Amino acid sequence: MAARKIKDEARELLGHGLPHQLAFDQLLAQYPQEKPKRIADRLRYMPSLAAKEKYRAEQRVLLALVVLSVLLSVWRAFNGLPDDLWGGIRLLRLVPFASLFLAYGVWHWHGQHVEWVGWMNILGAMGELKAVLAVADGSPLTAQLAGNVLSVAIGALALYLLHKAFPKYTKGKDPMTGAARYLFQERT
């Protein structure tokens, strides 16, 4: 229950425009029984209000690319299917629900979702690296190749957004007390 309260309080503090370090210090003072690393981990994947405003365009482009990727995969799945395969249950298997759920997380600025979108698209497209390099040599662009290029673009943009909008923290020692200290560095 305390974890949920901390998460809600952190969202509220960041929503009022506080930087991560001030929000961390306030949450640490408010919840002294909680481990500082757990509070820092909760704040790690939450963007500040300034970051949301600064990177809103990149977030919207990422969402548009994810939706385009979903539409392309559905189109590829339906292209050339016989009419008897258009039944209800079989249609559900063709829709990439994982992409849609991850898009929902990106829309709500959940940092873990942005990270998953980035790495899964990059790793998924790496399997087709030979085909992507063939396009650079002049081979014709197919729907499969377009999807792979789109996956690389989605992955690169998601990792860029993760790097810029969601600050990492560093662990150091307080010079006065010697206790562990977590420091956030805003990137905006």
N, C-alpha and C positions, 0 to 999 in steps of 0.2 A: 504494500500500500504506500509506503514512504517513497518507493522508486517512482511511482506514478505522480505523486505530489511534487517530487523534485523535478520531474520532466515537465509538468504543467507550469510550475513556477519558473523554470528556466525559459520556456517559450514566452511566458508573460514578460519576464525581464528583458529578453532580447527583442520582443515586440515593441517595448517602450523605447528602444534605441540604445540600451546599455551595451557596451562592448563585452566580449566574452570574459575578459579578466575580471571586470567589476561584477558581472553576474556570477562568476565562479566564487569570488570572495564573499559575496552576499549569501549565496547558497551554502557555502561552507560554514559561515557564521550561524545561519538559520538551522542547519542540520549538522551539528557537531558530531553526532553519533555515526554519520555516514562516512565511508572511506573517501578521501579526496580523489582517488583515481576513478571511482565510480561516478562521481559528479563530473569530473573532467571528461570521462568517456561519454556521458550523456550530452554534454555541451559540444563535443567534437563534431557531431553530425547535425548541428542546428546552425543555420546561417543567422547573422545579425540582420537587423532591419536595413542597415546601409548596404550590406551585401545583396540582399533581396532586391533592393531598388537598382543597384548598379548592374546586376547580372540577370535582370528580368528578361531582357531580349534574348540572351543566350539560352535561358531556360525555355522560352517559348519556341525557339528554333529547334532545340533538342526534342521537345514534345512533338513538334511538327514532323521531324525526321522519324521519330518512333512510330507515329501514326502512319506515315508514308511507308515505312517498312512493313507494318502490319497489313496495310492495303496491298502492297506488292506481294507479300507471301500468300494472302488470300487469293489474289488474282492468279498467281502461279499455280495454286492448288486447284482452282476451278477451271483453269484453262485446259481444255481438252478432255474434261471428264464426261463420261456418258450420262445421259439424262437420268438413269435409274440410281445414280449415286447422289442425287440432290436431296435425299431424304433428311429428315430432321436430325437424327442422332449422328449421322455421318457428317453433317455440316458442322456440328459442334467440334468435332475432332480437327477440323481444318483451321479454326480460329486460334491464333497464338495468344492464349489467355495470359501467359506469363508476361508477355510484352505489355499487354494492357494493364496488368496489375502494377508492373514496374513504372509505367507511364503515370498511373495514379500517384505513386510515391514521389515521382519527380515533380508532379504538379503541386504537391503539398510540401515540397522542399525537404524531403526525408533524405538525409545524406547517405544512409546505407543503401538506399535504392539507386541513387545516382552512381555510387561506386559499383554496385552490381551491374547496372546498365553499361557502364564503361568497360569493365573488365570482361564481361560475358560477350559483348559485341566484338571487342578486340580479339579475344581468344577464339571465338567462333569464326571470325573472318580469316584468322591465321591459317586455318586448315585449307583455305582456298587461295593462299597467297600466290601459288603458281599461276592460277587462272587470272588473278588481278594483274600480275606482272605481264601476262600475255596481252592484255588490253593495252598496256603501255607500249608494247611492241607493234601494235596495229591490228590485233585480232578484233573481230566484231564484238560489240557489247550485247550480251544476252541478258535475259531477265535474271538469271541466276547470278551473273557477274554484277549486274546493277544492285542486286540485293547485298552482295558481299561488299561492294564499294560503299553502299549506304551503311552497312554495319560498321565499317571502319570509321566513317564520318561520325556516326552516333557515338561510338566508343571514344573517339578522340575528343569530341565536344563534351561528353559526360565527364571524362577525366580532367579536362581543362576546368570545367565548372566545379568539380570536386576540389581541385587544387586552389582555385581562386576564391570561392564563396564559403568554403567550410574550413575554418582555421585548425591547424594542428596545434597540439600543445607540446611543450618540452618539460621534462622533469628535471628539476635542479634541487639544490639544497639552500635553505635559508641560511645566510651567513651568520645571523645572530643566534638562532636556536639549533641549527643543524638538521631541522626537520625537512621532510620532503616538501617541495614547492612545485606547483604546476603553473606554467606560464603560457598564456595564449598570445599569439601574434596575429593581429588582424591584418588581412591582406588588401583591404580596400583603401 
